[in-house]
Amino acid sequence: MTGSVAPTLEMVAARAGVSRSTVSRVVNNSPQVTPEVVAIVTSAIAELGYVPNRAARSLVSRRTQSIALVIPENTARFFADPYFAAVIQGAAMFLAETEYTLTLLIGSPDDSNKVLRYLQGGNVDGALVLSHHSDDGAYLRLARSLPVVFGGRPMDNEDNDSFYVDSDNVDAAAMATRHLIERGRTRIATIAGPQDMAAGIDRIEGWRTTVEAAGLTPGPVEVGDFTPPGGADAMRRLLERGGDFDAVFVASAQMASGALGVLREAGLSVPSDLGMTTVDNDYFAINAVPPLTAVEQPTTRQGAKIAEMLVDLIEGRTIERHATIPTSLVIRDSA
């Protein structure tokens, strides 16, 4: 079609020789229209280049066909962490096969009120929330009025009634720790993740229970923040304590990469002096020197699953509240 006037519903109706309401039913996939009429209207839509008015359709359906992916972290943390990119990729790939679009909202806890106002303002049909901390209770409360699915078990979820997709972080830590024990390590320390996040809590539990089940005494513990500098600071504290340990389980590959640098500065070699395993088989693990034995978490699959769960929730399908993504151990030179 030529000219500057955008095709309208009325123009499609005139071209197809049907009523405006019939075209509307076809556009909205109503089962009340015969296949023959659908074919005629669809042909007219294609000939005219008609694009349905999403805003008008949302008034009828009360849906925006938009989903928010919320990451309550500062932008520096977001761009440095490959986990977020993998989850976003998985969610986007799943939603590409649906009518939903993905809106990314990045904001530190200080920005949470602004983010929540946007989410509660009718701009989206539901939200995916990643990197949930114990002080982010507002997102749990949001789930009372908007469909919400968490990537990772949310904190302070007392009734266990939230919808979430997670890896088995206890088992992931146990798997990595068990490998150190099988390699003959007997005094295993850990650099744990933040204790205001479920992953941090679960991974220290998996380390501790595995060490104790083997009849060993747990080594010293320091806590980091899932970043390379956090891992470096935690390793310095472990060394300053003078603890006698021959291995360390590090709760994330980012922290492990920082810890390796500190060990090199101290003249210690991995794995000769100290064995090391971690979680997250990302480029921090692959490109470390030496490459790190790491638990693989299929985060792209997790992103697709949280998106699938949210679409099902929005559209009223019956689903399980919790889903677990399997993990596996990738053995390299660090242990």
VONUNU-758187 format. One record per residue (C-alpha): residue number from 1; x, y, z; residue in three letters. Coordinates in steps of 0.001 Angstrom, whole numbers, plus 500000, padded with zeros to 6 digits. Example, Ala and Ser with C-alpha at 12.3 -4.5 7.8 and 13.67 -1.06 7.14 Angstrom:
+------+--------+--------+--------+-------+
! zase !     px !     py !     pz ! vexza !
+------+--------+--------+--------+-------+
!    1 ! 512300 ! 495500 ! 507800 !   ALA !
!    2 ! 513670 ! 498940 ! 507140 !   SER !
+------+--------+--------+--------+-------+
This chain:
+------+--------+--------+--------+-------+
! zase !     px !     py !     pz ! vexza !
+------+--------+--------+--------+-------+
!    1 ! 500000 ! 500000 ! 500000 !   MET !
!    2 ! 501279 ! 503458 ! 499129 !   THR !
!    3 ! 500717 ! 506780 ! 500859 !   GLY !
!    4 ! 501181 ! 507936 ! 504432 !   SER !
!    5 ! 497887 ! 506672 ! 505885 !   VAL !
!    6 ! 498341 ! 503516 ! 507944 !   ALA !
!    7 ! 495880 ! 500727 ! 507084 !   PRO !
!    8 ! 492969 ! 500495 ! 509504 !   THR !
!    9 ! 490646 ! 497744 ! 510661 !   LEU !
!   10 ! 487913 ! 499282 ! 508500 !   GLU !
!   11 ! 490125 ! 499145 ! 505387 !   MET !
!   12 ! 490838 ! 495458 ! 506004 !   VAL !
!   13 ! 487110 ! 494796 ! 506437 !   ALA !
!   14 ! 486322 ! 496576 ! 503150 !   ALA !
!   15 ! 489038 ! 494679 ! 501284 !   ARG !
!   16 ! 487883 ! 491321 ! 502671 !   ALA !
!   17 ! 484166 ! 492085 ! 502231 !   GLY !
!   18 ! 483362 ! 491369 ! 505900 !   VAL !
!   19 ! 482354 ! 493398 ! 508933 !   SER !
!   20 ! 484777 ! 495264 ! 511176 !   ARG !
!   21 ! 483855 ! 492963 ! 514060 !   SER !
!   22 ! 484754 ! 489902 ! 511983 !   THR !
!   23 ! 488219 ! 491315 ! 511281 !   VAL !
!   24 ! 488600 ! 492024 ! 515003 !   SER !
!   25 ! 487714 ! 488419 ! 515821 !   ARG !
!   26 ! 490305 ! 487129 ! 513347 !   VAL !
!   27 ! 493003 ! 489442 ! 514726 !   VAL !
!   28 ! 492232 ! 488257 ! 518257 !   ASN !
!   29 ! 492214 ! 484566 ! 517257 !   ASN !
!   30 ! 488562 ! 484036 ! 518088 !   SER !
!   31 ! 487293 ! 480472 ! 517485 !   PRO !
!   32 ! 483966 ! 481914 ! 516278 !   GLN !
!   33 ! 485261 ! 482535 ! 512741 !   VAL !
!   34 ! 485311 ! 479857 ! 510039 !   THR !
!   35 ! 488650 ! 478868 ! 508463 !   PRO !
!   36 ! 487456 ! 480214 ! 505105 !   GLU !
!   37 ! 486791 ! 483687 ! 506540 !   VAL !
!   38 ! 490090 ! 483609 ! 508442 !   VAL !
!   39 ! 491894 ! 482940 ! 505138 !   ALA !
!   40 ! 490136 ! 485835 ! 503395 !   ILE !
!   41 ! 490818 ! 488298 ! 506227 !   VAL !
!   42 ! 494432 ! 487149 ! 506627 !   THR !
!   43 ! 494976 ! 487701 ! 502900 !   SER !
!   44 ! 493542 ! 491224 ! 503137 !   ALA !
!   45 ! 495778 ! 491988 ! 506152 !   ILE !
!   46 ! 498832 ! 490871 ! 504190 !   ALA !
!   47 ! 497878 ! 492857 ! 501077 !   GLU !
!   48 ! 497337 ! 496076 ! 503040 !   LEU !
!   49 ! 500224 ! 495613 ! 505476 !   GLY !
!   50 ! 497881 ! 496093 ! 508411 !   TYR !
!   51 ! 499437 ! 495928 ! 511904 !   VAL !
!   52 ! 497031 ! 495421 ! 514819 !   PRO !
!   53 ! 496975 ! 498212 ! 517387 !   ASN !
!   54 ! 498522 ! 496601 ! 520451 !   ARG !
!   55 ! 497314 ! 499375 ! 522764 !   ALA !
!   56 ! 493732 ! 498911 ! 521636 !   ALA !
!   57 ! 493987 ! 495151 ! 521965 !   ARG !
!   58 ! 495367 ! 495461 ! 525474 !   SER !
!   59 ! 492293 ! 497450 ! 526517 !   LEU !
!   60 ! 490188 ! 494476 ! 525529 !   VAL !
!   61 ! 492439 ! 491704 ! 526820 !   SER !
!   62 ! 493733 ! 493680 ! 529824 !   ARG !
!   63 ! 497213 ! 492529 ! 528850 !   ARG !
!   64 ! 500248 ! 494468 ! 527666 !   THR !
!   65 ! 502014 ! 491398 ! 526185 !   GLN !
!   66 ! 505112 ! 492683 ! 527979 !   SER !
!   67 ! 507203 ! 490965 ! 530669 !   ILE !
!   68 ! 509767 ! 492666 ! 532898 !   ALA !
!   69 ! 513049 ! 491045 ! 533864 !   LEU !
!   70 ! 514149 ! 492755 ! 537079 !   VAL !
!   71 ! 517738 ! 492679 ! 538333 !   ILE !
!   72 ! 518044 ! 494546 ! 541660 !   PRO !
!   73 ! 521788 ! 495149 ! 541347 !   GLU !
!   74 ! 523890 ! 498121 ! 540307 !   ASN !
!   75 ! 524879 ! 498342 ! 536647 !   THR !
!   76 ! 528565 ! 497596 ! 537311 !   ALA !
!   77 ! 527631 ! 494265 ! 538880 !   ARG !
!   78 ! 525167 ! 493509 ! 536084 !   PHE !
!   79 ! 527618 ! 494029 ! 533216 !   PHE !
!   80 ! 530437 ! 492135 ! 534981 !   ALA !
!   81 ! 528475 ! 488974 ! 535724 !   ASP !
!   82 ! 528024 ! 486469 ! 532847 !   PRO !
!   83 ! 525209 ! 484776 ! 534780 !   TYR !
!   84 ! 522820 ! 487599 ! 533973 !   PHE !
!   85 ! 523606 ! 487548 ! 530249 !   ALA !
!   86 ! 522986 ! 483792 ! 530049 !   ALA !
!   87 ! 519653 ! 483988 ! 531875 !   VAL !
!   88 ! 518488 ! 486915 ! 529740 !   ILE !
!   89 ! 519446 ! 485020 ! 526586 !   GLN !
!   90 ! 517428 ! 481991 ! 527671 !   GLY !
!   91 ! 514375 ! 484077 ! 528571 !   ALA !
!   92 ! 514565 ! 486056 ! 525328 !   ALA !
!   93 ! 514881 ! 482908 ! 523217 !   MET !
!   94 ! 511790 ! 481408 ! 524812 !   PHE !
!   95 ! 509731 ! 484610 ! 524550 !   LEU !
!   96 ! 510716 ! 485033 ! 520885 !   ALA !
!   97 ! 508311 ! 482176 ! 520140 !   GLU !
!   98 ! 505453 ! 483937 ! 521961 !   THR !
!   99 ! 503606 ! 487257 ! 521682 !   GLU !
!  100 ! 505394 ! 488635 ! 524746 !   TYR !
!  101 ! 508230 ! 491146 ! 524663 !   THR !
!  102 ! 510939 ! 491442 ! 527325 !   LEU !
!  103 ! 511665 ! 494668 ! 529219 !   THR !
!  104 ! 514914 ! 494771 ! 531204 !   LEU !
!  105 ! 514910 ! 496715 ! 534491 !   LEU !
!  106 ! 518265 ! 497115 ! 536255 !   ILE !
!  107 ! 518303 ! 498994 ! 539522 !   GLY !
!  108 ! 520139 ! 498949 ! 542819 !   SER !
!  109 ! 518088 ! 498494 ! 546001 !   PRO !
!  110 ! 517976 ! 502300 ! 546247 !   ASP !
!  111 ! 515961 ! 502345 ! 543013 !   ASP !
!  112 ! 513475 ! 499677 ! 544094 !   SER !
!  113 ! 510601 ! 502093 ! 544748 !   ASN !
!  114 ! 510824 ! 503443 ! 541197 !   LYS !
!  115 ! 510992 ! 499949 ! 539749 !   VAL !
!  116 ! 508043 ! 498794 ! 541839 !   LEU !
!  117 ! 505938 ! 501783 ! 540773 !   ARG !
!  118 ! 506590 ! 500866 ! 537146 !   TYR !
!  119 ! 505698 ! 497218 ! 537719 !   LEU !
!  120 ! 502515 ! 498085 ! 539591 !   GLN !
!  121 ! 501480 ! 500718 ! 537050 !   GLY !
!  122 ! 499953 ! 498315 ! 534540 !   GLY !
!  123 ! 502984 ! 498412 ! 532232 !   ASN !
!  124 ! 503689 ! 494669 ! 532258 !   VAL !
!  125 ! 501785 ! 491404 ! 532643 !   ASP !
!  126 ! 504347 ! 489860 ! 534971 !   GLY !
!  127 ! 507921 ! 490015 ! 536216 !   ALA !
!  128 ! 510987 ! 487804 ! 536392 !   LEU !
!  129 ! 513245 ! 488666 ! 539341 !   VAL !
!  130 ! 516916 ! 487646 ! 539528 !   LEU !
!  131 ! 519558 ! 488046 ! 542246 !   SER !
!  132 ! 517117 ! 488282 ! 545123 !   HIS !
!  133 ! 518490 ! 489413 ! 548503 !   HIS !
!  134 ! 516924 ! 489052 ! 551923 !   SER !
!  135 ! 516179 ! 492787 ! 552076 !   ASP !
!  136 ! 514212 ! 492673 ! 548803 !   ASP !
!  137 ! 510939 ! 491747 ! 550514 !   GLY !
!  138 ! 509060 ! 494173 ! 548295 !   ALA !
!  139 ! 509332 ! 491750 ! 545378 !   TYR !
!  140 ! 507754 ! 488967 ! 547425 !   LEU !
!  141 ! 504899 ! 491339 ! 548304 !   ARG !
!  142 ! 504620 ! 492328 ! 544637 !   LEU !
!  143 ! 503735 ! 488721 ! 543836 !   ALA !
!  144 ! 500414 ! 489215 ! 545654 !   ARG !
!  145 ! 499234 ! 491595 ! 542920 !   SER !
!  146 ! 501308 ! 490651 ! 539837 !   LEU !
!  147 ! 502515 ! 487301 ! 538475 !   PRO !
!  148 ! 506165 ! 486988 ! 539563 !   VAL !
!  149 ! 508691 ! 484191 ! 539018 !   VAL !
!  150 ! 512108 ! 484272 ! 540690 !   PHE !
!  151 ! 515342 ! 483045 ! 539187 !   GLY !
!  152 ! 516707 ! 481344 ! 542295 !   GLY !
!  153 ! 514911 ! 480567 ! 545537 !   ARG !
!  154 ! 513866 ! 483895 ! 547083 !   PRO !
!  155 ! 514846 ! 484789 ! 550614 !   MET !
!  156 ! 512319 ! 485188 ! 553448 !   ASP !
!  157 ! 509916 ! 482941 ! 551569 !   ASN !
!  158 ! 508404 ! 481630 ! 554797 !   GLU !
!  159 ! 505392 ! 479904 ! 553275 !   ASP !
!  160 ! 507447 ! 478530 ! 550358 !   ASN !
!  161 ! 504627 ! 479700 ! 548088 !   ASP !
!  162 ! 506641 ! 481716 ! 545578 !   SER !
!  163 ! 507200 ! 480566 ! 542022 !   PHE !
!  164 ! 510886 ! 480049 ! 541252 !   TYR !
!  165 ! 513417 ! 478124 ! 539170 !   VAL !
!  166 ! 516743 ! 477259 ! 540764 !   ASP !
!  167 ! 519690 ! 474899 ! 540689 !   SER !
!  168 ! 520235 ! 472581 ! 543633 !   ASP !
!  169 ! 522911 ! 474750 ! 545228 !   ASN !
!  170 ! 523397 ! 472416 ! 548169 !   VAL !
!  171 ! 524140 ! 469541 ! 545802 !   ASP !
!  172 ! 526345 ! 471726 ! 543595 !   ALA !
!  173 ! 528555 ! 472621 ! 546560 !   ALA !
!  174 ! 528541 ! 469017 ! 547751 !   ALA !
!  175 ! 529626 ! 467821 ! 544305 !   MET !
!  176 ! 532528 ! 470278 ! 544161 !   ALA !
!  177 ! 533604 ! 469528 ! 547740 !   THR !
!  178 ! 533362 ! 465775 ! 547268 !   ARG !
!  179 ! 535739 ! 466035 ! 544325 !   HIS !
!  180 ! 538355 ! 467647 ! 546560 !   LEU !
!  181 ! 537942 ! 464866 ! 549122 !   ILE !
!  182 ! 538287 ! 462216 ! 546404 !   GLU !
!  183 ! 541562 ! 463892 ! 545387 !   ARG !
!  184 ! 542883 ! 463302 ! 548908 !   GLY !
!  185 ! 542289 ! 466762 ! 550405 !   ARG !
!  186 ! 541531 ! 466581 ! 554115 !   THR !
!  187 ! 541387 ! 470166 ! 555366 !   ARG !
!  188 ! 538994 ! 472046 ! 553106 !   ILE !
!  189 ! 538261 ! 475746 ! 553587 !   ALA !
!  190 ! 535554 ! 477702 ! 551798 !   THR !
!  191 ! 534960 ! 481162 ! 550436 !   ILE !
!  192 ! 531200 ! 481393 ! 550803 !   ALA !
!  193 ! 528775 ! 483625 ! 548941 !   GLY !
!  194 ! 526660 ! 486400 ! 550493 !   PRO !
!  195 ! 524615 ! 485133 ! 553390 !   GLN !
!  196 ! 521654 ! 487321 ! 552444 !   ASP !
!  197 ! 521118 ! 485208 ! 549308 !   MET !
!  198 ! 519790 ! 481655 ! 549133 !   ALA !
!  199 ! 522640 ! 480519 ! 546865 !   ALA !
!  200 ! 525217 ! 481732 ! 549383 !   GLY !
!  201 ! 523492 ! 479978 ! 552267 !   ILE !
!  202 ! 522860 ! 476732 ! 550370 !   ASP !
!  203 ! 526406 ! 476416 ! 549055 !   ARG !
!  204 ! 527998 ! 476768 ! 552468 !   ILE !
!  205 ! 525577 ! 474124 ! 553748 !   GLU !
!  206 ! 526552 ! 471735 ! 550940 !   GLY !
!  207 ! 530258 ! 472262 ! 551681 !   TRP !
!  208 ! 529890 ! 471751 ! 555426 !   ARG !
!  209 ! 527665 ! 468671 ! 555339 !   THR !
!  210 ! 529885 ! 466955 ! 552750 !   THR !
!  211 ! 533058 ! 467572 ! 554746 !   VAL !
!  212 ! 531449 ! 466324 ! 557948 !   GLU !
!  213 ! 529923 ! 463276 ! 556213 !   ALA !
!  214 ! 533459 ! 462284 ! 555178 !   ALA !
!  215 ! 534544 ! 462375 ! 558826 !   GLY !
!  216 ! 536637 ! 465509 ! 558316 !   LEU !
!  217 ! 536727 ! 468756 ! 560255 !   THR !
!  218 ! 535548 ! 471754 ! 558200 !   PRO !
!  219 ! 538300 ! 474256 ! 557434 !   GLY !
!  220 ! 538058 ! 478014 ! 557927 !   PRO !
!  221 ! 535271 ! 480070 ! 556349 !   VAL !
!  222 ! 535325 ! 483544 ! 554820 !   GLU !
!  223 ! 532436 ! 485244 ! 553027 !   VAL !
!  224 ! 532644 ! 487108 ! 549715 !   GLY !
!  225 ! 530167 ! 488894 ! 547467 !   ASP !
!  226 ! 530292 ! 486774 ! 544271 !   PHE !
!  227 ! 532776 ! 489196 ! 542624 !   THR !
!  228 ! 536527 ! 488828 ! 541861 !   PRO !
!  229 ! 537528 ! 491549 ! 544380 !   PRO !
!  230 ! 535303 ! 489890 ! 546971 !   GLY !
!  231 ! 537025 ! 486556 ! 546373 !   GLY !
!  232 ! 540456 ! 488165 ! 546566 !   ALA !
!  233 ! 539671 ! 489868 ! 549885 !   ASP !
!  234 ! 538273 ! 486640 ! 551323 !   ALA !
!  235 ! 541376 ! 484674 ! 550299 !   MET !
!  236 ! 543632 ! 487285 ! 551915 !   ARG !
!  237 ! 541689 ! 486883 ! 555145 !   ARG !
!  238 ! 542010 ! 483093 ! 554962 !   LEU !
!  239 ! 545774 ! 483369 ! 554542 !   LEU !
!  240 ! 546089 ! 485977 ! 557290 !   GLU !
!  241 ! 544324 ! 483627 ! 559685 !   ARG !
!  242 ! 547137 ! 481161 ! 559117 !   GLY !
!  243 ! 544733 ! 478248 ! 558890 !   GLY !
!  244 ! 546125 ! 474894 ! 557906 !   ASP !
!  245 ! 544093 ! 473982 ! 554825 !   PHE !
!  246 ! 545014 ! 472115 ! 551670 !   ASP !
!  247 ! 541974 ! 472938 ! 549520 !   ALA !
!  248 ! 539254 ! 475538 ! 549155 !   VAL !
!  249 ! 535769 ! 475370 ! 547736 !   PHE !
!  250 ! 534857 ! 478802 ! 546346 !   VAL !
!  251 ! 531150 ! 479534 ! 545945 !   ALA !
!  252 ! 531481 ! 481229 ! 542545 !   SER !
!  253 ! 533954 ! 481264 ! 539676 !   ALA !
!  254 ! 534225 ! 485040 ! 539833 !   GLN !
!  255 ! 535388 ! 484848 ! 543446 !   MET !
!  256 ! 537693 ! 481952 ! 542573 !   ALA !
!  257 ! 539407 ! 484010 ! 539877 !   SER !
!  258 ! 540121 ! 486739 ! 542420 !   GLY !
!  259 ! 541334 ! 484200 ! 544970 !   ALA !
!  260 ! 543791 ! 482688 ! 542460 !   LEU !
!  261 ! 545524 ! 486045 ! 542021 !   GLY !
!  262 ! 546059 ! 486363 ! 545769 !   VAL !
!  263 ! 547479 ! 482830 ! 545971 !   LEU !
!  264 ! 549965 ! 483633 ! 543200 !   ARG !
!  265 ! 551034 ! 486766 ! 545074 !   GLU !
!  266 ! 551605 ! 484623 ! 548153 !   ALA !
!  267 ! 553777 ! 482180 ! 546187 !   GLY !
!  268 ! 551242 ! 479348 ! 546410 !   LEU !
!  269 ! 550447 ! 477087 ! 543462 !   SER !
!  270 ! 547119 ! 475523 ! 542474 !   VAL !
!  271 ! 546767 ! 472560 ! 542603 !   PRO !
!  272 ! 550228 ! 471656 ! 543973 !   SER !
!  273 ! 549858 ! 473572 ! 547249 !   ASP !
!  274 ! 546116 ! 474016 ! 547287 !   LEU !
!  275 ! 543245 ! 472329 ! 545441 !   GLY !
!  276 ! 540356 ! 474520 ! 544304 !   MET !
!  277 ! 536827 ! 473900 ! 543003 !   THR !
!  278 ! 533987 ! 476290 ! 542349 !   THR !
!  279 ! 530471 ! 476798 ! 540979 !   VAL !
!  280 ! 529668 ! 478395 ! 537588 !   ASP !
!  281 ! 531327 ! 476982 ! 534503 !   ASN !
!  282 ! 531650 ! 480395 ! 532865 !   ASP !
!  283 ! 534565 ! 482239 ! 531262 !   TYR !
!  284 ! 535993 ! 483036 ! 534695 !   PHE !
!  285 ! 536402 ! 479289 ! 535277 !   ALA !
!  286 ! 537482 ! 478412 ! 531750 !   ILE !
!  287 ! 540085 ! 481189 ! 531391 !   ASN !
!  288 ! 541556 ! 480973 ! 534894 !   ALA !
!  289 ! 545167 ! 479868 ! 535359 !   VAL !
!  290 ! 544898 ! 476991 ! 535975 !   PRO !
!  291 ! 541434 ! 476352 ! 534499 !   PRO !
!  292 ! 539001 ! 475650 ! 537324 !   LEU !
!  293 ! 537125 ! 472482 ! 538133 !   THR !
!  294 ! 533596 ! 473871 ! 538270 !   ALA !
!  295 ! 529963 ! 472902 ! 538629 !   VAL !
!  296 ! 528073 ! 473618 ! 535422 !   GLU !
!  297 ! 524754 ! 475376 ! 535944 !   GLN !
!  298 ! 522813 ! 475581 ! 532657 !   PRO !
!  299 ! 521755 ! 479186 ! 533212 !   THR !
!  300 ! 520443 ! 479675 ! 529674 !   THR !
!  301 ! 518041 ! 476818 ! 530345 !   ARG !
!  302 ! 517113 ! 478441 ! 533643 !   GLN !
!  303 ! 516265 ! 481674 ! 531822 !   GLY !
!  304 ! 514020 ! 479826 ! 529384 !   ALA !
!  305 ! 512316 ! 477962 ! 532221 !   LYS !
!  306 ! 511525 ! 481039 ! 534314 !   ILE !
!  307 ! 510064 ! 482715 ! 531222 !   ALA !
!  308 ! 507992 ! 479635 ! 530425 !   GLU !
!  309 ! 506741 ! 479434 ! 534006 !   MET !
!  310 ! 505751 ! 483111 ! 534017 !   LEU !
!  311 ! 503848 ! 482869 ! 530719 !   VAL !
!  312 ! 501984 ! 479836 ! 532062 !   ASP !
!  313 ! 501197 ! 481753 ! 535251 !   LEU !
!  314 ! 499948 ! 484807 ! 533349 !   ILE !
!  315 ! 497758 ! 482681 ! 531108 !   GLU !
!  316 ! 496228 ! 480758 ! 533991 !   GLY !
!  317 ! 497718 ! 477330 ! 533411 !   ARG !
!  318 ! 498304 ! 474984 ! 536338 !   THR !
!  319 ! 502029 ! 474703 ! 537094 !   ILE !
!  320 ! 504363 ! 473534 ! 539826 !   GLU !
!  321 ! 505622 ! 476366 ! 542014 !   ARG !
!  322 ! 509244 ! 475211 ! 542016 !   HIS !
!  323 ! 511500 ! 473797 ! 539311 !   ALA !
!  324 ! 515087 ! 472587 ! 539673 !   THR !
!  325 ! 517688 ! 472722 ! 536906 !   ILE !
!  326 ! 520224 ! 469834 ! 537007 !   PRO !
!  327 ! 523963 ! 470508 ! 537415 !   THR !
!  328 ! 527142 ! 468599 ! 536557 !   SER !
!  329 ! 530841 ! 468756 ! 537421 !   LEU !
!  330 ! 533406 ! 469784 ! 534810 !   VAL !
!  331 ! 536847 ! 468558 ! 535888 !   ILE !
!  332 ! 539899 ! 470646 ! 534994 !   ARG !
!  333 ! 543383 ! 471273 ! 536372 !   ASP !
!  334 ! 542671 ! 473085 ! 539638 !   SER !
!  335 ! 541822 ! 469956 ! 541602 !   ALA !
+------+--------+--------+--------+-------+
